Amino acid sequence: MTSKPRLFGADYSVYVRIARLALAEKDVGYELVPVDIFDPAGIPEWYPERHPFKRIPAFEHGDLRLFETSAICRYVDEAFDGPPLQPGDAAGRATMNQTIGLLDAYAYRAMVWGVYVERAGKASRGAASDDDVIAASMAVAETCLASLTRLMGSAPWLAGERPTLADLHAAPIFAYFTQAQEGAALLDAHPPVAAWWDRIQARSSFEDTRPTAK
């Protein structure tokens, strides 16, 4: 297919940014079609045709339509030229997928909603944080960071010697988590993950996908 892919969503979204990172790492030109699920006016009437659950992102490339970030990222990696974003061996891919599963099932809710939104997000709106929610979320975040440290071993990236989809999945989560004082302090307590965070932030794809101020 020669048509330019279209990605539907808002640039502040963790999961939209994951897909954008994959496209940037593969150097794929694409169109970001704005869809804001938090818009008071609601989502566009046409959007459920692209995502039946009305979430973001959705993706279109020629006649192909996809939703769910992992499916989009795997397609981008396999359909376009550029450095591979998945390990070449079964064990490596399994480890990568386990890390992505950890991030989806445990890290995202705790680190973004339970820590960043509760602490930094509410503070920016002048609202009070719920310290009980933050404490419970930090306990989950500690387990997540300890698990990532163990899974990394001595490798520089979350799933081996080169960046993979696991790193792209984690980066937007950490971008929000570290904006909360508690998140930044916990990251510093896990030096291998903190060093990974420095490496992923230095990539041009990370800078190119920064959200605009909302």
HELIX and SHEET records of a PDB file:
HELIX    1   1 VAL A   14  GLU A   25  1                                  12    
HELIX    2   2 TYR A   47  GLU A   49  5                                   3    
HELIX    3   3 THR A   69  ALA A   79  1                                  11    
HELIX    4   4 ALA A   90  LEU A  102  1                                  13    
HELIX    5   5 LEU A  103  GLY A  121  3                                  19    
HELIX    6   6 LYS A  122  SER A  124  1                                   3    
HELIX    7   7 ASP A  131  MET A  152  1                                  22    
HELIX    8   8 LEU A  165  PHE A  177  1                                  13    
HELIX    9   9 GLN A  181  ASP A  188  1                                   8    
HELIX   10  10 PRO A  191  GLN A  201  1                                  11    
HELIX   11  11 SER A  204  ASP A  208  1                                   5    
SHEET    1   A 4 GLU A  31  PRO A  34  0                                        
SHEET    2   A 4 ARG A   6  GLY A   9  1                                        
SHEET    3   A 4 ALA A  58  HIS A  61 -1                                        
SHEET    4   A 4 LEU A  64  PHE A  67 -1                                        
END                                                                             
